[in-house]
């Protein structure tokens, strides 16, 4: 689970691109920076982000509180995962310039700006303190609610970065549901869903633990064309890291391809006029003309750069 959420956060960080004046024009998403994101959300999307930020906090706080009563791994481990869920939604709030309700309440355990969640926290904790079985059922209930709310929020947005986060949080919640129900059954008990359908509940339990980030929004392409320019620039994830970028003219149009961080390849065997073939992918918000290379072959010089083993996402496209 830690690997899944770390991959989610890393992928999300890679989508956070500062404003810059790109050579040869460029995608308006890149050029307008964070203001583009802030201006694009609907009131419902903002409402959903705020709710999911505190609902993930609800899960974390309930599990932290119950872990102090029942010191078994399932509560402690999933509480840590819920912190990463919170962080993922918090990254979106920061990106879109939305005031964070968790920051407003000082991120205190059991304290919420949303009064309905405040009431629910108290009810769930009181119920969970009755017995270990009740506590495990509370855990399953929280994940049951979380899956339902994430599904609804996912249906109300077309934003690739938000869909990416919601899809991965839902995958994590399904794993948490499996963990709580599996533990309940070890103690001779079980759980019946209150929010998702019985059919969906059965599908979750009949499928194995899920790993890896969701592929939502990733687009794979194969390109062949002439190199127009090769230069270094920042802007993919950490702004302190310089990347080699190739401007490529193909029969389909002109494209910018992020090939490699310069620390990995201080020099590239690429020059204007060379003919290259490449496999690449386009993360959410890269637009239609920018890609990250998985494999590049210079047909002029014979040089080959293969990032498939280092860039794990390439193998999942």
Secondary structure, DSSP 8 states (H G I E B T S, - for coil): -HHHHHHHHHHHHHT-------TT---HHHHHTHHHHHHH--HHHHHHHHHHHHHHHHHHHHHHHHHHHS--HHHHHHHHHHHHHHHHHHHHHHHTT---HHHHTTT-TT--SSHHHHHHHHHHHHHHTT-HHHHHHHHHHHHHHHHHHHHHHHHT---HHHHHHHHHHHHHHHHHHHHHHHHHHHTT-----SSS-HHHHHHHHHS----S---TT-EEEEEEEEEEEEEEE--SSSTTS-EEEEEEEETTEEEEEEEEETTT-SS-S--TT-EEEEEEEE-TTS-SSEEEEEEEEETTT--EEE-TTTSGGGGG-
